Amino acid sequence: MSFPLLTATAVLPALGAIATAAVPAARRTAAKWLALIVSLATLVLAAVVLVRFDPDGDRYQLTESHAWIKDFGVRYELGVDGIAVAMIALTALLIPFIILAGWHDADPLETGSKRWRPTQGFFALILLVEAMVIISFEATDVFLFYIFFEAMLIPMYFLIGGFGDRAHEHGEKAASTQRSYAAVKFLLYNLVGGLIMLAAVIGLYVVAGNFSLTQIAEARANGTLDMATSTERWLFLGFFFAFAVKAPLWPLHTWLPNAMQESTAPVAVLITAVVDKVGTFAMLRFCLQLFPEASTWATPAILVLALISIIYGALLAVGQRDIKRLVAYASISHFGFIVLGIFAMTSQGQSGATLYMVNHGISTAALMLVAGFLISRRGSRLIADYGGVQKVAPVLAGTFLIGGLATLSLPGLAPFVSEFLVLVGTFARYPVIGIIATVGIVLAALYTLVLYQRTMTGPVKAEVEGMPDLRVRELVVVAPLIVLLIFLGVYPKPVTDIVNPAVKQTLSDVQKKDPQPEVEASK
């Protein structure tokens, strides 16, 4: 029996979470180091998955299948395609940086205070989220996926509500109230989406007789499972609704700005760069593969929603006074691009969307974590409270600028390639939507450059005169992310080589081919 590599990649952070939670409260530093070591070991396992995966091999590789609940056809089935491998690598890569960036986020609330926040609990919850996200990317049994798709809400709820941002202009009591509101809103929105998906999962079992993604897809392809058109469309809507909440897609997005605003910067990165990717990933894996006809039927409406997300998110980002809310609305705009690429139904669009998920995770992590370092120094999230930071903390300002330029998809940085592919893929089939979507690029330049100008340039405000530059730990967090943004901006081939075969198979599921160019290229 071969080593269960996929299981180990998910189980290791789960066991690490248990061990971290068991560390005595007085030994906060030991809990931090344990969590960091476990996250690095998980990264090594993810790297082994990446190395062992053959892009030109079978669609799902490193598979594991064991009986679980026989009476209901539920199996413990895991397998990864190129898209899942990319998402696992992104998750495992970001978690060590999230832990390092949040090294002091669960320390005592006040110097010498007896009010302690459970440091070991903070890092244990981060590892638990990592385990659940990874197994969600690996699951090829629909019921198994659903369990962890929903279960990850619990640790996220406590991370938002119990370990929120300390920077609040109205004091700790108001901050606690806002954190509780944001955590409950996050939970309710996602629970409603999950309950609707549960009804669809049960409906799928009634129709197909099992929960195996591969078996259902194969039965649909060879004609042994004939699903009524109306049934398929209702089931598709049940799945898509839950994924659109998680993504988040307009108008189901309103939980995200509150959650990111009230979370610490590392937890905000965990939300938008890791957890939210499960929604867009699931659209590719489950919606398109299980419900190809319904996916084609719903495409026009979904493209309109994606377009609204792009423009709406960017417009609201322009008008934000709060740094974290600005990044949150920018992310809503970026997720609109990802969904646009998925449902453009072209190889360029879907390759761009998958690459966008990776690049957005890295760029958002870079920008938000530097913003978190900035906020922790000044004690305020308000843009108006800053000015002239580049004169007193040039390295901080420089890394903030690179993160911002990546967010606006500057050529030479990683998000540019993915956004370009999404737009090319959209233009090929829906030129009008592609043209309108480019407005989001202009607005991204506006909100990013205005943010930098108001916080980093101009006269030095008295409150930031003594602001220290990035420390060694903070540089260790930011520098590798900046390097990755530049490397993947110049040479995205390592990622595209992994995801492109999976994208072609996904297009084949929905029986779509790339539109032929009207004018052939000259030889």
C-alpha positions in Angstrom: 0.0 0.0 0.0 1.4 3.4 -1.0 1.9 6.2 1.4 -1.3 8.3 1.7 0.4 11.5 0.8 -2.8 13.6 0.3 -4.1 12.4 3.7 -0.8 13.2 5.4 -0.8 16.7 3.9 -4.2 17.5 5.5 -3.7 15.5 8.7 -0.4 17.0 9.7 -1.7 20.5 10.3 -4.7 19.1 12.0 -2.5 17.1 14.5 -0.3 20.2 14.8 -3.4 22.2 15.8 -4.2 19.7 18.5 -0.6 19.8 19.8 -0.4 23.6 19.7 -3.7 23.9 21.6 -2.3 21.6 24.3 0.7 23.8 25.0 0.4 25.4 28.4 -0.9 29.0 28.3 2.3 30.2 30.0 4.5 28.9 27.2 3.2 31.2 24.4 6.5 31.2 22.5 6.6 27.4 22.4 3.1 27.4 20.9 4.2 29.8 18.2 7.3 27.9 17.2 5.4 24.6 17.2 2.8 26.1 14.9 5.4 27.5 12.6 7.4 24.2 12.4 4.2 22.3 11.6 3.3 24.8 8.9 6.7 24.4 7.3 6.5 20.6 7.5 3.1 20.9 5.7 4.8 23.0 3.1 7.3 20.3 2.5 4.6 17.7 2.0 2.8 20.1 -0.4 6.0 20.4 -2.3 6.2 16.6 -2.5 2.7 16.5 -3.9 3.7 19.2 -6.5 6.8 17.2 -7.5 5.0 13.8 -7.8 2.1 15.3 -9.8 2.4 14.7 -13.6 0.5 17.4 -15.6 0.4 15.0 -18.6 -0.8 12.0 -16.5 -4.3 11.0 -15.4 -6.8 13.7 -14.5 -6.8 12.8 -10.8 -3.6 11.5 -9.3 -2.3 10.4 -5.9 -5.8 9.0 -5.4 -7.1 7.4 -2.2 -10.4 5.7 -1.8 -11.8 3.9 1.3 -15.3 2.9 2.3 -16.8 5.3 4.9 -20.6 5.3 5.2 -21.5 2.3 3.0 -25.3 2.5 3.4 -25.3 6.0 1.9 -22.6 5.5 -0.7 -20.2 7.9 1.1 -16.5 7.2 0.6 -13.3 8.8 1.7 -12.0 9.7 -1.7 -9.1 12.0 -2.5 -7.4 13.0 -5.7 -5.8 16.1 -7.2 -5.7 17.6 -10.6 -3.5 20.5 -11.7 -5.8 23.1 -10.3 -6.0 21.4 -6.9 -2.2 21.1 -6.8 -1.8 24.8 -7.4 -4.3 25.7 -4.7 -2.7 23.3 -2.1 0.7 24.8 -2.9 -0.6 28.3 -2.4 -2.3 27.4 0.9 0.8 25.7 2.3 3.0 28.5 1.1 1.0 31.3 2.8 0.3 29.7 6.2 3.9 30.1 7.5 3.9 33.7 6.5 0.5 34.2 8.2 1.9 32.7 11.4 5.0 34.8 11.3 3.1 38.0 10.6 0.7 37.2 13.5 3.5 36.4 15.9 2.3 38.9 18.5 -1.3 39.2 17.5 -2.5 37.0 20.4 -0.1 38.3 23.1 -1.6 39.9 26.3 -3.9 42.8 25.5 -2.0 45.2 27.7 1.5 45.2 29.2 1.3 43.6 32.6 -2.3 42.9 32.2 -3.9 39.7 33.6 -6.3 39.6 30.7 -4.7 37.0 28.4 -5.8 35.9 25.0 -5.2 32.2 24.4 -2.1 32.5 22.2 -2.0 28.7 21.6 -5.6 28.8 20.5 -4.9 31.5 17.9 -2.2 29.5 16.1 -4.1 26.2 16.6 -7.1 27.6 14.8 -4.9 28.8 11.9 -3.5 25.3 11.5 -7.0 23.8 11.7 -8.2 26.1 8.9 -5.3 25.0 6.8 -6.1 21.3 7.3 -9.7 21.8 6.3 -8.9 23.9 3.3 -6.4 21.4 2.0 -8.7 18.5 2.3 -11.4 20.5 0.5 -9.0 20.9 -2.4 -8.3 17.1 -2.3 -11.8 15.7 -1.8 -13.4 13.9 -4.8 -16.4 12.7 -2.8 -19.0 15.5 -2.8 -20.2 14.7 0.8 -16.7 14.7 2.1 -16.0 18.0 0.4 -19.2 19.5 1.9 -18.3 18.5 5.5 -15.0 20.4 5.4 -16.4 23.2 3.3 -18.8 23.9 6.2 -16.5 22.9 9.1 -13.9 25.5 8.3 -16.5 28.2 9.2 -16.1 27.3 12.9 -12.4 28.1 13.4 -12.8 31.1 11.2 -15.6 32.4 13.3 -13.4 32.3 16.4 -10.5 33.8 14.6 -12.6 36.8 13.5 -14.6 37.2 16.7 -12.0 36.3 19.3 -8.8 37.6 17.9 -9.8 40.8 16.0 -7.9 43.9 15.2 -7.0 46.0 18.2 -6.8 49.3 16.2 -10.3 50.9 16.7 -10.9 54.6 17.0 -13.8 54.1 19.5 -12.0 51.9 22.0 -11.9 48.2 23.0 -15.6 47.9 23.9 -16.7 49.2 20.5 -14.1 47.0 18.8 -15.4 43.9 20.6 -18.9 44.7 19.5 -17.8 45.2 15.9 -15.8 42.0 15.9 -18.8 40.0 17.2 -21.0 41.5 14.5 -18.5 40.7 11.8 -18.0 37.1 13.0 -21.7 36.4 13.2 -22.4 38.0 9.8 -19.6 35.8 8.3 -21.0 32.7 9.9 -24.7 33.4 9.0 -24.0 34.2 5.3 -21.9 31.1 4.8 -24.2 28.8 6.8 -27.2 29.8 4.7 -25.1 29.1 1.6 -24.1 25.8 3.0 -27.6 24.8 3.9 -28.8 25.4 0.4 -25.8 23.4 -0.9 -26.7 20.6 1.5 -30.2 20.3 -0.1 -28.5 20.1 -3.5 -26.0 17.5 -2.3 -28.9 15.3 -1.1 -30.7 15.9 -4.4 -27.6 14.8 -6.3 -27.5 11.6 -4.2 -31.1 10.9 -5.0 -30.4 11.3 -8.7 -27.0 9.6 -9.0 -27.1 7.1 -6.1 -23.6 8.0 -4.8 -21.4 11.0 -4.0 -18.3 10.2 -6.1 -17.4 13.1 -8.3 -15.5 10.8 -10.7 -18.3 8.2 -10.9 -21.0 10.7 -11.5 -19.0 12.6 -14.1 -18.1 9.4 -15.9 -21.8 8.2 -15.8 -22.9 11.6 -17.3 -20.2 11.4 -20.0 -21.1 7.9 -21.2 -24.9 8.5 -20.9 -25.7 6.0 -18.1 -26.9 8.9 -15.9 -29.4 11.0 -17.7 -30.3 14.0 -15.5 -33.5 15.9 -16.3 -32.7 19.5 -17.5 -34.7 21.2 -14.7 -33.2 18.9 -12.1 -29.7 19.7 -13.2 -30.3 23.4 -13.2 -31.8 23.4 -9.7 -28.9 21.3 -8.4 -26.4 23.6 -10.1 -28.0 26.7 -8.5 -27.8 25.1 -5.0 -24.0 24.4 -5.4 -23.3 27.7 -7.1 -25.1 29.8 -4.5 -22.9 28.4 -1.7 -19.7 28.9 -3.8 -20.7 32.4 -4.7 -21.1 33.3 -1.0 -17.7 31.9 -0.2 -16.0 33.5 -3.2 -17.6 36.2 -2.6 -19.6 37.3 -5.6 -21.9 40.3 -5.7 -24.6 40.6 -4.2 -23.5 37.9 -1.7 -20.3 39.7 -0.7 -21.3 42.0 2.1 -19.8 39.8 4.9 -16.3 40.2 3.5 -15.6 43.9 4.2 -16.8 43.6 7.8 -14.8 40.4 8.4 -11.5 41.8 7.0 -11.9 45.1 8.7 -12.3 43.5 12.2 -9.8 40.8 11.7 -6.1 41.0 12.3 -4.1 41.4 9.1 -2.9 37.8 9.0 -6.5 36.5 9.6 -7.7 38.9 6.8 -5.2 37.2 4.5 -6.3 33.8 5.6 -9.9 34.8 4.7 -9.4 36.3 1.2 -6.2 34.6 0.1 -6.9 31.0 1.3 -10.5 30.3 2.5 -12.3 32.3 -0.2 -10.4 30.4 -2.9 -12.3 27.3 -2.0 -15.4 28.9 -3.5 -13.9 29.7 -6.9 -12.0 26.4 -7.0 -15.3 24.5 -6.3 -17.0 26.3 -9.3 -14.4 24.7 -11.5 -14.3 21.3 -9.9 -18.0 20.7 -9.1 -20.3 23.1 -11.0 -18.7 22.6 -14.4 -17.9 18.9 -14.1 -21.2 17.8 -12.5 -23.6 20.1 -14.2 -22.2 21.0 -17.7 -25.5 21.9 -19.3 -26.7 24.0 -16.4 -23.3 25.8 -16.3 -23.7 26.8 -19.9 -27.3 27.8 -19.3 -26.4 30.0 -16.3 -23.3 31.6 -18.0 -24.8 34.9 -19.2 -26.3 35.7 -15.8 -23.1 34.7 -14.0 -21.0 36.9 -16.3 -23.2 39.9 -15.5 -22.8 39.2 -11.8 -19.0 38.9 -12.2 -18.9 42.2 -14.2 -20.9 44.0 -11.5 -18.5 42.6 -8.9 -15.5 44.0 -10.8 -16.9 47.5 -11.2 -18.8 47.7 -7.9 -15.9 46.5 -5.8 -13.4 48.8 -7.5 -15.7 51.9 -7.2 -16.3 51.2 -3.5 -12.6 50.7 -2.9 -11.9 54.2 -4.4 -14.1 55.8 -1.7 -12.9 53.9 1.4 -11.5 55.7 4.4 -10.3 52.4 6.1 -7.3 50.6 4.7 -8.6 47.1 5.3 -12.0 47.8 3.8 -10.2 49.2 0.7 -8.3 45.9 0.3 -11.6 44.0 0.9 -13.5 45.8 -1.8 -10.5 45.4 -4.1 -10.6 41.7 -3.5 -14.3 41.6 -4.4 -13.3 43.2 -7.7 -10.6 40.6 -8.2 -12.9 37.7 -7.5 -15.1 39.1 -10.1 -12.3 38.7 -12.6 -11.7 35.1 -11.4 -15.4 34.2 -11.9 -15.4 36.0 -15.3 -12.5 33.8 -16.4 -14.1 30.6 -15.2 -17.4 31.2 -17.0 -15.9 32.7 -20.2 -15.6 29.0 -21.1 -12.3 29.5 -22.9 -8.9 27.9 -22.2 -7.3 31.3 -21.8 -10.0 32.5 -19.4 -10.0 29.5 -17.2 -6.2 29.3 -17.2 -6.1 33.0 -16.3 -8.7 32.4 -13.5 -6.7 29.6 -11.9 -3.5 31.6 -12.2 -5.4 34.6 -10.8 -6.3 32.6 -7.7 -2.6 31.9 -7.1 -1.4 35.4 -7.9 -4.2 37.2 -6.0 -3.4 35.1 -2.9 0.3 36.2 -3.1 -0.4 39.9 -3.9 -3.1 40.3 -1.4 -0.9 38.7 1.3 1.9 41.1 0.5 -0.3 44.2 0.5 -2.4 43.3 3.5 0.4 42.0 5.7 2.5 45.2 5.1 -0.7 47.2 5.8 -1.0 45.3 9.0 2.6 46.2 10.0 1.7 49.8 9.3 -1.5 49.8 11.3 0.2 48.1 14.3 2.7 50.9 14.4 0.2 53.8 14.3 -2.8 52.1 15.9 -5.3 53.2 13.3 -6.8 51.8 10.2 -7.9 55.2 8.8 -6.1 56.5 5.8 -6.4 60.1 6.9 -4.2 59.3 10.0 -1.1 58.7 7.8 1.1 60.8 5.7 4.8 61.0 4.8 5.6 57.4 5.9 8.0 56.9 3.1 10.4 59.4 4.6 10.6 57.7 8.0 10.1 54.0 6.9 11.3 53.7 3.3 11.5 49.9 3.2 7.9 49.6 4.6 6.7 52.2 2.0 8.6 50.4 -0.8 7.1 47.0 -0.1 3.7 48.6 0.3 4.1 50.1 -3.1 5.1 46.9 -4.8 2.1 45.1 -3.2 -0.2 47.9 -4.4 1.3 47.8 -7.9 0.7 44.1 -8.0 -2.9 44.7 -6.9 -3.5 47.0 -9.9 -1.9 44.4 -12.2 1.2 46.3 -13.3 3.0 44.6 -16.2 6.0 42.7 -14.8 4.2 41.6 -11.6 2.3 38.3 -11.3 -1.4 39.4 -11.4 -0.9 41.1 -14.8 -0.5 37.8 -16.6 -3.5 36.3 -15.1 -5.7 39.4 -15.6 -4.5 39.6 -19.2 -5.4 35.9 -19.8 -8.9 36.4 -18.3 -9.6 39.4 -20.5 -8.3 37.7 -23.6 -10.4 34.7 -22.9 -13.5 36.8 -22.3 -12.9 39.0 -25.4 -12.8 35.8 -27.5 -16.3 34.8 -26.7 -18.0 37.9 -25.1 -16.3 41.0 -26.4 -18.7 43.6 -24.9 -18.3 42.1 -21.4 -14.5 42.1 -21.9 -14.5 45.7 -22.9 -16.6 46.8 -19.8 -14.4 44.7 -17.5 -11.3 46.7 -18.5 -12.8 49.6 -16.5 -11.9 47.7 -13.4 -8.2 48.0 -14.3 -8.5 51.8 -14.5 -10.3 52.0 -11.2 -7.7 49.6 -9.6 -5.0 52.1 -10.6 -7.0 54.9 -9.0 -7.7 53.3 -5.6 -4.2 51.9 -5.3 -2.2 55.0 -6.2 -4.5 57.3 -4.1 -4.0 55.0 -1.1 -0.2 55.2 -1.5 -0.2 58.9 -2.1 -2.3 59.6 1.0 -0.5 57.3 3.4 3.1 57.4 2.2 3.8 60.8 0.5 3.4 64.4 1.5 4.4 66.0 4.8 5.3 63.7 7.7 2.5 63.7 10.2 3.5 64.1 13.9 2.0 60.8 14.8 4.3 58.9 12.3 7.5 60.7 12.9 9.0 58.0 15.1 7.6 55.1 13.1 10.2 52.3 12.9 10.9 50.6 9.6 10.3 46.9 8.9 12.0 44.6 11.4 13.8 41.4 10.5 10.8 39.1 11.2 8.6 41.4 9.0 11.1 41.4 6.2 11.2 37.6 6.3 7.5 37.6 5.8 7.3 40.2 3.0 10.5 39.6 1.0 9.7 36.1 -0.3 6.2 37.3 -1.4 7.7 40.2 -3.3 10.2 37.9 -5.0 7.4 35.5 -6.0 5.3 38.4 -7.4 8.2 39.4 -9.6 9.2 35.9 -10.6 5.7 34.8 -11.6 5.2 38.1 -13.4 8.2 37.5 -15.6 7.9 33.7 -15.8 4.4 32.2 -15.0 5.2 29.0 -16.9 5.7 26.8 -13.9 2.1 27.4 -12.8 0.5 27.4 -16.3 2.2 24.1 -17.2 0.5 22.5 -14.2 -3.0 23.9 -14.6 -3.5 24.0 -18.4 -4.1 20.2 -18.9 -6.8 20.3 -16.1 -8.4 23.4 -17.7 -8.6 21.6 -21.1 -10.4 18.7 -19.4 -12.8 21.1 -17.7 -13.6 22.7 -21.0 -14.2 19.2 -22.4 -16.7 18.5 -19.6 -18.9 21.4 -20.7 -18.3 20.5 -24.4 -16.7 23.9 -25.2 -13.9 24.7 -27.6 -12.0 28.0 -28.0 -13.5 30.3 -30.6 -11.5 30.4 -33.8 -9.9 33.8 -34.6 -11.6 35.6 -37.5 -8.3 36.3 -39.1 -5.6 33.7 -39.3 -2.1 34.6 -38.3 0.3 35.0 -41.2 2.8 32.2 -41.6 
